[in-house]
Amino acid sequence: MSRQAIICGNWKMYKTIEESKSFVKSLAPLIEPSQALVYLAVPFTAIKAAADEAQETPIVIGAQNMNDISEGAFTGEIAARMLKDAGAAFVILGHSERRQIFGETDEFIRRKVTKAFQEGLEPIVCIGENLKEREAGHAHDVLQKQLEGSLPTLTASQIQSLVIAYEPVWAIGTGKVATAEIAQTTHQFCREWIKSKYGPEAASAVRILYGGSVKPDNITELMQQPDIDGALVGGASLQPDVFSQIIHY
Ligand code: PEP
C-alpha cells in the first residue's frame, strides 16, 4: 500500500493571527504542486484565521493539543469540538514538550486520542525516547511502552487516519537529527508493533512521521527510508521559504 506523505509544521508558541494569515498566504503559492500533504499545527488563537486563509489551498490546519473532556470547569483548557468549530482538521497529541513540561501521561494522551477520533479530528500521536534512554539501549522498550499506553484499541478505519510521530527527544530543537538509519530502524520497530497488534494491512496503512531538527538539507535522506512517511517540523516550519523546501524534499 502506498502511503501519502505528510509534512506537518508545528509552530509551538509562535505567531499571532496576522502573522499566521500572512504565512499561509506566502506558503500557498510555493507548494503547488506538492507530492506530500501539507499540515500546519498553529496556536489555538490562529486556527480560525489560518483555516479561513487556507480554504482555497491544499494546506490543512490543525492544533497542537486539546483536553479529553467535552466541556466543563477546566480553566485554560480547550475541547476537541472547539478545535473542530474553529476549523482544525487534526491535532498533535503527546508531544514531548507536553509530556515533559506539563507532565502529560500515556493514560491522559490515550483518552485524548479516543476523544479526537470521536470528534473527527485526525490525531498525530507523538512518541520518543530521551538521550539517556537511547544511550542505555532502552529506546525500543520506551517506545513500546508509549505506544501501548498512548493508543486506545483502534478500529480498522481509525488506523487509516492515525498518524504516529517518532520524535527522539534528544533531536528536538537541538540541531541533532537522528541518522536516517536510526530513524528507519525505529520506524520499522513501530510498524512491527502495529503489525503484531492489528495485522499486516494496518501496519502498511499507518503513517509514521519523523520529527527532530528536520531541515531542508536532511529531509531528502530521511524521506528515502521505506518506513518514514513524512516529517513533523518545528523550527524550520516558521519561515515559508524554508518550510516549502522541506515540502519539496
Ligand atoms: C517539534 O516541535 O516537534 C520538532 C521536531 O521541533 P524541531 O524541528 O525544531 O526539532
Residues whose N, C-alpha, C, O or C-beta is under 5 A from the ligand:
A	BS01	PEP	N10 A171 I172 G173 T174 G211 G212 S213 V214 L232 V233 G234 G235 A236
